[in-house]
Amino acid sequence: MRKIFVAMVLAALAIGSTGARASAQQEEMSPAEHKRLFREGAKLWPVYCNTCHNARPGSEKAPYEWDMIIMHMRTLGNFPAEDTQAILEYLKTR
């Protein structure tokens, strides 16, 4: 039981640090890169997400919530990192 708890805490810390890193990378991007990722995410969202989820406005969740959701879904769906970043940009921007 204790091993499971320790594993859960370590996983939460890893996800938290990944989200902070992703937010810092997002702030450093140029406006052109934001647009490119948004367009790519708009194309990828129906491929990866729409098969199970209805479209929701990006404002439905806070940016940190989208970070956690996308990491969870990336694990379940085995998304490539580049596609994940594009979908995340799309979700946060719309």
TATANOR-V874156 format. One record per residue. N is the residue number from 1. RES is the residue in one small letter. OMEGA is omega in whole degrees, -180 to 180 (none if undefined). Layout:
n = {N/N}
res = {RES/RES}
omega = {OMEGA/OMEGA}
This chain:
n = {1/2/3/4/5/6/7/8/9/10/11/12/13/14/15/16/17/18/19/20/21/22/23/24/25/26/27/28/29/30/31/32/33/34/35/36/37/38/39/40/41/42/43/44/45/46/47/48/49/50/51/52/53/54/55/56/57/58/59/60/61/62/63/64/65/66/67/68/69/70/71/72/73/74/75/76/77/78/79/80/81/82/83/84/85/86/87/88/89/90/91/92/93/94}
res = {m/r/k/i/f/v/a/m/v/l/a/a/l/a/i/g/s/t/g/a/r/a/s/a/q/q/e/e/m/s/p/a/e/h/k/r/l/f/r/e/g/a/k/l/w/p/v/y/c/n/t/c/h/n/a/r/p/g/s/e/k/a/p/y/e/w/d/m/i/i/m/h/m/r/t/l/g/n/f/p/a/e/d/t/q/a/i/l/e/y/l/k/t/r}
omega = {-179/179/179/179/179/179/179/179/179/178/179/178/179/179/179/-180/177/179/178/178/180/178/178/178/-178/180/-178/-177/176/177/179/179/176/-180/-179/180/179/180/179/178/178/177/-175/-177/178/-178/-174/-167/-172/179/-179/-172/171/179/177/176/180/-179/179/-179/173/-179/-180/177/177/178/-179/-179/-177/177/178/-178/177/178/-180/-175/-179/-180/170/-177/-179/179/180/-180/180/179/179/178/179/-179/-178/-173/-175/none}
